[in-house]
Amino acid sequence: MIMANVCNFLARRRRFIVLKLTVVIFIFMTFLLWSKVQQTGDHVSNNNNNNHEPQANYQKADPPVLRRHHRVEESNQIGDRDWRKPEKEHNSIEEFGGGSAVFKSKNKIPYALESLRKKVLTQNTDEFLTPVLRDFPFHEVDLISKRNPDFADYDAEIKDDEHRIKPGLGDKGNAATVPSHQEEVAEEVMKKEAFNRILSEMISPNRSAPDTREAACRSEVYDATLPDMSVVIIFTNEAFTSLVRTLHSVINRTPPELLKEIILVDDFSDSRDLKGKFERYVATKFEPWKIRLIRLEKRSGLIRARMIGAHLAVGDVLLFLDAHCEATEGW
């Protein structure tokens, strides 16, 4: 009697049992197939990584080269010679024009820095930079040589500029105006240059600046070790006073160990103040090996000029600044 009842129960429930078993078997088989596919995919991926380059047609990122802690190999050559100039000996950087500058002057640039600058010329390049270097020649001014007495004639002009300065005017970023008797002249200059050059000449190029950071930014703590940087500044007929004020502010308010160099790229200026007078000022007011002055031999435009500055840079970080700005505390 009991067996008959059991058989009847199983007969009534067999459809549900079969359905449950089917579901369990399906889940189990699906799991096995998934595991098999995962193992096969990993194997193929490893083979591709080991034996083949990526097939996508994207431009590869430039490899990080020339970190400041790397040893700089001693070398008497800089690699590829500039194809626009005949190969010859050069006595100074200024003599050589073109995309591959030669550093054979007898200047007292630190040897490691000089070697690093040579080396980047062959490594800081890509397909977009090559035509720029070919079509827009440039040369680097030997600023250290501008300290020589031969260039002392510009000192009188620099002193005249200093005599125009009104002590305390514009300090801490306070508002300033020109004297009433010079307002008309200042307005005429403004119409021509869109810049109050008269007032700028009265403000010290080495003035103080306010700390404009928010309270939270002032309490920010940074790592003890940070990468150094190359600051690239492009200018074309910039006002002399605003350009040197930018240099003073960057150098005064940047930890020296973080400022590898400042690269000034002159995009074919024709202003007299930005020629010998500017070179003498930079050479005598700053460490001339800390600042590099690159002069383009024809107008290239902002982007190409920046590309040339980046080509020459040796810092771990590239920073582009306007020629008429001032760095403040903690910038």
C-alpha positions, 0 to 999 in steps of 0.5 A: 500500500505504501509503495503504491502511494509513493509511486503515485506521488512520484508520477504526479510530481515527475514533471517538476522534478524533470524541470528542476534537474534540467535547470541544474544541468543547464547551469552546470554546463554553462559554468563549464563553458564559461570557464573554458572560454576564459582560459582560452581568452587569457592564453590568446591575450598573453600570446598577443602581448608577447609576440605582437605590437598593437594593431590600432593606428593610434600614435604611440605616446612618447616614452619618458626620457631624460629624467633628472636622476638619470646619468648623463653619458659623456658625449662629444656629439649631439646626434643628427646634424641640422640638415640646413647648415654645413657641418663646421666648428662653432664658437658659440651657441649664437652662431648656429641656427636651426633645429639642432643647436650646437653647444660648443661655446666656452660658457660655464654652463653646468656640465650635466645640464649642458650634456642633457640639453645636447641629448634632448635634441635627438629625443624630444621629437615626433612626426609633427615637430619635424616639419616645424624644425625644417621650415622655421630655423632658430638660434639660441643666444649665448646669454653668458657672453652678454655679461662681457664688458663689450655689451656694457653700452646697454647698462645706461639704458637699463639705468634710465629705466630704473630711474623711471620707477616710483618706489612702492607703486603697484606693490602687493598688486595695489591699484596704480595710476599715472600722474595727471600730467602724463595721462594724455601720453598714456592714453595715446600709447594705450590706443596703439599698444593696448597696454599702459606702457607708461604706467608699467615703466613706473612699476618695479619689475621686481615688485611684491605680489599678494598671496591670493590663494584660498585659505585651504590652498595655503594649508595644503602640504605637498610631497617633499620630492617633486619633479622639476619643470621647464617654463616656456614663454613665447613673446612677440614685441612684448613690452620690455617691462612686462616681460622682465616682470614675468621673469622676476616673479617666476624666479622669485616665487619658484623653489630653485630645485623645481625650476630647471630652466626658463625658455624664452622663445622670441617669435621674430620680434622687431622691437629694439628693446627686446634685442641687445638691451633685453639680452644684457638685462637677462644676462646680468640680472639672472643666472644666464644658464637658468634662462635660455633665449631662442630667436626664430628667424621668421614668424612662426605663430604661437603653437609652432613657437611652443613646439620649438620650446618644448623640443629644447626643454629638459625638465620633467614637466612642461609649463607654458606661461604668457609673457605678461603675467606674474607668479604669486606665492604658492603658484 
